[in-house]
Amino acid sequence: MNWDDLRIFLSVAREESLSGAAKALRLDPATVGRRVARLEEEMDTVLFAKSPQGYTPTAAGERLIARAEAAEGAVSGAIADVRDEAEGLTGTIRVGAPDGCATYLLPPVTQAIQAANPGLSVQVVALPRVFNLSKREADMAIAVSRPRTGRLRIQKISDYALGLAASRDYLARHGPITDRKALKKNKIVGYIPDMIFDRELDYLAELGLDDVDHASNLVSVQLGWLRAGAGVGVVHKFALPDTPELVSVLPETMHLTRTFWLVRHADDARIERLNRFAQALTEGLRAEIARRSAA
């Protein structure tokens, strides 16, 4: 079996089309189609179900994806490990993360790692959704829920705290909030209910606050509203050092704890380069969360 054919097969599976794979690989779509057909002939099985919506792996195709990804990891890992032994971590590593973590925690942590490894480039993708590691949207991802399915390697990073906050200006205009009854008379800032991609982000429901007056799917927008004096909302405690105009509201009774998890593809456990980066990332995030939470 030709490794280059497997590489093309993986690209078609991830892009779900010949044209998408061709663009990613800088090949002609006809060439990609011929290589997939050659692989199917060699294996005497159909690897993709073809439809107007694209190429969907068959059961045999899904089995081959797992094998091909293991081979891909072994090849790329061997090359990177030889290089990294001499030069430190090098190349590009992409990390997916929810935007609160991406905005407040990852910049200082990844900068410290890169300072110690000048040949390393880190890409942070901040999206309000779950990342698909099988499609290689990222080399690893930070999640707020522990995944229950998939061929994944999961490691707890750290717990973190959240609580209600509002701007000093807002509280000066609307008066102090001394109990839950008073809280419900205030404007609430939070997530758009039908765009909450993870149940662990449904903070307001857990706190008994059902009506959202200012809603966004992004933490950064919610914080912008709070800083502008729009109302009261849930804030990561690690974000408060960067938002001095905000003060905690009912900190003794209205607080939450969540967990960050580092999620990797199972086959990547063989890649020492990613193992070393994951260890540095985890240690750095734990220290940064502790530092910011104590500020």
N, C-alpha and C positions, 0 to 999 in steps of 0.2 A: 504493500500500500504506500502510495506517494504522500509524504508529509505536506507537500504543496497543495495536493488535492484536498486534504483534510482542512488545511487553512482556508481554502476557498469555500468548502462546505460550511465551516463554522461562520464565516462572514455572511453567507446566504441565510443561515439559520437566525443570526442576530439581526440582520437588516430586513428579513422576510421578503426579499425580492432580489432578482438578478441585477437590476439596475443599481439598487442601493449597495449591494456587495461590490459591484464593478467600480462604483465611485470610491468606496472605501479602500479598495485594493489598487485603484488606478489601472484597471484592466478594461477590456471591451466586454460588454454584457454577453455577446455571443461566445466569447472565450470562457467566461464564467459558466454559462450554460453547458458548454461542451465538457468542461471539467467535472461538473456535477453529474452529467450523464455518464461519463467514463467511470466515475466512482460507483454509481448505481449498478453499472454493468459488471464491474469488477466484483462487487459484493452480491450481485444477483438479487437485489431487493430495491424497492422504491423508498427513497429517503425523504421525499417531500410530496405533500398533497398540494397540487397547483390549482388556484382559483383566481377570479378577478381581484380578490382581496390580497393575494400574495402567495408566498410559499410557506406552508406550515409543515413542520417536521412530522413524519409518521411515527408510529411506535418504534420502528427500527431506527429512524432518524434521531429520536430522543435518546435512545441507547448509545448511538454513535457520538452524539454531542458530549456526553459524559466522558467517553474515552478520548475524544479529540481534545477536549479542554484539559484533560490530564496530560496529554502529550504536549499541548501548547505550553502549559505551565512548566513542564520539565525542561523544554527547550529554552524558553525565555529565562527561566530561573538559573539554568546552568551558565548561560552567557553572562547574566547579571552578576551572579555570585563570583565568578572568576574576576570580573572587572572590579567589583566592590571590595574584594579582599585587598586589592592594591590601592584603591582610590577612595574608599568609603562609599556610602550610598550614592548612586548616580542614576541618571535617567529621569523619567517622569513617573510619578505616582499620583493617581487621582483619588480623592476622598469625597464621598457624598455625605451630606449632613443636613439636618434640619436647620433653618436659617438662624435660629437663636444661637445654636452652637457654632455655626459657621461665622457668625458676625462677631461674637464676643470671646470665644475660646480658641478657635482654630488659628487665627492670625498670629498671636504671640507664640503659640505652641509650635506651629509648623516653621515659623521663622527661626526659632531656636534650633530645631532639627536641621534646617537648611544651613544655618550658620556653622554647624559642626560638620556638614557634608556639602561643601561648595559645588559639587557636581550634581546635586539633586535638585530637581524641579518638582514642586508640589502644586497640583491643581485642586481647588476646592469647589465643588459643585453644590450650591445651596438651592434645594428644591423642596417645596412642601408636599412631598409624596414619598412612597417607599421606592428604593432603588432596586433595579433588576441586575444583580451581579452576574447572572448567567449570560446576559447580553453584554456584559463588560461595560456597563454604563459607568462603573467606577471599579477601582482595584479593591476598595473596601468602603464600608459605609458605617455611619454612626446612626443608630436607631433608638427610638424611645420606647419600643416594645421589643421583647425577645421574640424573634421569629420562631414559629412552631413547625414549619415545613421547609422543604428544600435541602439540598446538599450544601450545608453551610457550616462554617466554624464560627462560634459565638463566644464572646468574652465580655464579662461585665467590666465596664470602665469605672463608673462611680455613680452614686446617688447624688441628686441635687435638689435644692429646695426652691419652691415658688410661693409667692404670697401676693396679696392685693396691694396695690399702690395707686397713688393719685398725685397730681402736682400740688405744690404748696398754693399756687394761685387758685386752682380749682377748689381746694378745701377752704381757702379764705373767702371765696365767693359763695360757697354752698353750705359752709358750716362744718364742724367736726363730725366724724362718723364714729359713734360710740358703741353701736351694737348692730346686729343683723337687721333689725327692723328699720333703723336709720339708713343702712346700706341700700336697702331695696328702693329707697326713694331717689337714688342717684342714677345718673347716666352710666351705662355699663359698656366697656370696651372689650372686644374678644374676637374669637374666630367666627367666620361665616359657618353656621351650623351644618349645612349640607356639603361643606368642603373640608370638614375635619377628616383627614386621611388616616388617623390612628386614634383609637379609643382613648389612649393615654393623654391625648391633647384636649379631651372634652372636660376642661377644667371647671368651667362655669356650672355645668350640670352637677358635678360632684359637690360644688359649693352651694347648690340650691339657687343659682342665679340663671333664670331661663331666658329672660328678655335681653337681647343685645342691641344697643342703640348705635354703636359704631363698630362695624365688623370688617375684618380682612383675613385673608388666608396667610398673611405674613406677620411674623413677630415684629419686624422693623416698622411696619405701618401702624400696628397697634401701639407700639412705644411712641411713635410720632404723635398719635392722638393724645396719649396720656401726657406727654411733655407739653403739648399745646393746651392742656387744661380741658379736654373733652369729657373726662369722666374718670371712672375707677375700673381697673382691670388687673388681670393676673400677670405678674412679672417674674422672670427668673431672678433669683437673688444674686446670681453672678453678673447680672446686667446692671444692678444698681450703682456700682462704683462709677459707671459711665453716664449715669443719669441723675446728677445731684439735685435736680429740681423735683424729683419724685421722693415721696415719703411713704413708708409702709402704713397700711390701713388694717386695723384689727389683727395684728401679727400673732397674738396669742391664740386666737380661735380660727382664723381663716388662713390656713396654710396647707401646702401639699408637698409631697415628696415623689420624685420620679427617678428613673434610672436611664443612663446612657449605656448602650451596648455597642461593641465593635463587632461588625458582621463581615465575614470574609467567605469567599468560595472555598469549599472543602479542599479542593485540589491545590490551593495556594499554600497549604501548610508545608509543602515541599520546597517552597521558594524562600531561601534564607534571607534574601534581600527584603521581601515583604514582611517576614517575621521580625526582622530587626527594626524596620520602620514601625510596625504595629506596636512593638514593645515601647519604643520611644514615644509614640503618639499617646499610648495609654498612660504611661507614667507622667507625661507632660500635661495631659488633660486633668488627671487626678490632682496634680499640684496646683494647676491654674484654678480649678473649681474651688479647692480649699482656700487658696489665697484670696480670691475674689469674694467668697462667701464670708470670710472673716473681716473683710474691709469695712 
